[in-house]
Amino acid sequence: MKLTRRHVLAGAIAAPALIKMGGTARAATTLKISHQFPGGTIDDGDFRDRLVRKFAAGVEKATTAN
């Protein structure tokens, strides 16, 4: 793979965030997902809303399991 200016710039932009995190996720991190589609429930409604709800349920399950 050839290293280009674009790769160097992307690495320079990402470096402060990676250094700040220190390679580990913090327990106080909050994920927020925003979408513009009609709401519903995990079983009814727009499929994009259902996907977001299922993702949120999976994240909740994974974080409470630890």
CNS distance restraints for C-alpha pairs under 8 A (distance, minus, plus):
assign (resid   3 and name CA) (resid   7 and name CA) 6.25 0.50 0.50
assign (resid   3 and name CA) (resid   8 and name CA) 7.36 0.50 0.50
assign (resid   4 and name CA) (resid   8 and name CA) 6.49 0.50 0.50
assign (resid   5 and name CA) (resid   9 and name CA) 6.00 0.50 0.50
assign (resid   6 and name CA) (resid  10 and name CA) 6.09 0.50 0.50
assign (resid   7 and name CA) (resid  11 and name CA) 6.15 0.50 0.50
assign (resid   8 and name CA) (resid  12 and name CA) 6.13 0.50 0.50
assign (resid   9 and name CA) (resid  13 and name CA) 6.17 0.50 0.50
assign (resid  10 and name CA) (resid  14 and name CA) 6.16 0.50 0.50
assign (resid  11 and name CA) (resid  15 and name CA) 5.84 0.50 0.50
assign (resid  12 and name CA) (resid  16 and name CA) 7.69 0.50 0.50
assign (resid  14 and name CA) (resid  18 and name CA) 6.36 0.50 0.50
assign (resid  15 and name CA) (resid  19 and name CA) 6.00 0.50 0.50
assign (resid  16 and name CA) (resid  20 and name CA) 6.03 0.50 0.50
assign (resid  17 and name CA) (resid  21 and name CA) 6.28 0.50 0.50
assign (resid  18 and name CA) (resid  22 and name CA) 6.28 0.50 0.50
assign (resid  18 and name CA) (resid  23 and name CA) 6.73 0.50 0.50
assign (resid  19 and name CA) (resid  23 and name CA) 7.43 0.50 0.50
assign (resid  21 and name CA) (resid  25 and name CA) 6.66 0.50 0.50
assign (resid  21 and name CA) (resid  26 and name CA) 7.69 0.50 0.50
assign (resid  25 and name CA) (resid  29 and name CA) 7.39 0.50 0.50
assign (resid  33 and name CA) (resid  52 and name CA) 7.34 0.50 0.50
assign (resid  35 and name CA) (resid  49 and name CA) 7.65 0.50 0.50
assign (resid  37 and name CA) (resid  46 and name CA) 6.87 0.50 0.50
assign (resid  37 and name CA) (resid  48 and name CA) 7.03 0.50 0.50
assign (resid  37 and name CA) (resid  49 and name CA) 6.45 0.50 0.50
assign (resid  38 and name CA) (resid  45 and name CA) 7.10 0.50 0.50
assign (resid  38 and name CA) (resid  46 and name CA) 6.11 0.50 0.50
assign (resid  38 and name CA) (resid  49 and name CA) 6.97 0.50 0.50
assign (resid  39 and name CA) (resid  45 and name CA) 6.28 0.50 0.50
assign (resid  39 and name CA) (resid  46 and name CA) 6.76 0.50 0.50
assign (resid  39 and name CA) (resid  49 and name CA) 5.93 0.50 0.50
assign (resid  40 and name CA) (resid  44 and name CA) 5.62 0.50 0.50
assign (resid  40 and name CA) (resid  45 and name CA) 4.47 0.50 0.50
assign (resid  40 and name CA) (resid  46 and name CA) 6.89 0.50 0.50
assign (resid  40 and name CA) (resid  49 and name CA) 6.97 0.50 0.50
assign (resid  40 and name CA) (resid  50 and name CA) 7.41 0.50 0.50
assign (resid  41 and name CA) (resid  45 and name CA) 6.33 0.50 0.50
assign (resid  41 and name CA) (resid  50 and name CA) 6.78 0.50 0.50
assign (resid  41 and name CA) (resid  53 and name CA) 7.79 0.50 0.50
assign (resid  42 and name CA) (resid  49 and name CA) 7.91 0.50 0.50
assign (resid  42 and name CA) (resid  50 and name CA) 5.07 0.50 0.50
assign (resid  42 and name CA) (resid  53 and name CA) 5.88 0.50 0.50
assign (resid  42 and name CA) (resid  54 and name CA) 6.59 0.50 0.50
assign (resid  43 and name CA) (resid  50 and name CA) 6.77 0.50 0.50
assign (resid  44 and name CA) (resid  50 and name CA) 7.23 0.50 0.50
assign (resid  45 and name CA) (resid  49 and name CA) 7.02 0.50 0.50
assign (resid  45 and name CA) (resid  50 and name CA) 6.88 0.50 0.50
assign (resid  46 and name CA) (resid  50 and name CA) 6.36 0.50 0.50
assign (resid  47 and name CA) (resid  51 and name CA) 6.13 0.50 0.50
assign (resid  48 and name CA) (resid  52 and name CA) 6.34 0.50 0.50
assign (resid  49 and name CA) (resid  53 and name CA) 6.22 0.50 0.50
assign (resid  50 and name CA) (resid  54 and name CA) 6.07 0.50 0.50
assign (resid  51 and name CA) (resid  55 and name CA) 6.06 0.50 0.50
assign (resid  52 and name CA) (resid  56 and name CA) 6.14 0.50 0.50
assign (resid  53 and name CA) (resid  57 and name CA) 6.16 0.50 0.50
assign (resid  54 and name CA) (resid  58 and name CA) 6.14 0.50 0.50
assign (resid  55 and name CA) (resid  59 and name CA) 6.19 0.50 0.50
assign (resid  56 and name CA) (resid  60 and name CA) 6.11 0.50 0.50
assign (resid  57 and name CA) (resid  61 and name CA) 6.11 0.50 0.50
assign (resid  58 and name CA) (resid  62 and name CA) 6.09 0.50 0.50
assign (resid  59 and name CA) (resid  63 and name CA) 6.06 0.50 0.50
assign (resid  60 and name CA) (resid  64 and name CA) 6.10 0.50 0.50
assign (resid  61 and name CA) (resid  65 and name CA) 6.10 0.50 0.50
assign (resid  62 and name CA) (resid  66 and name CA) 7.05 0.50 0.50
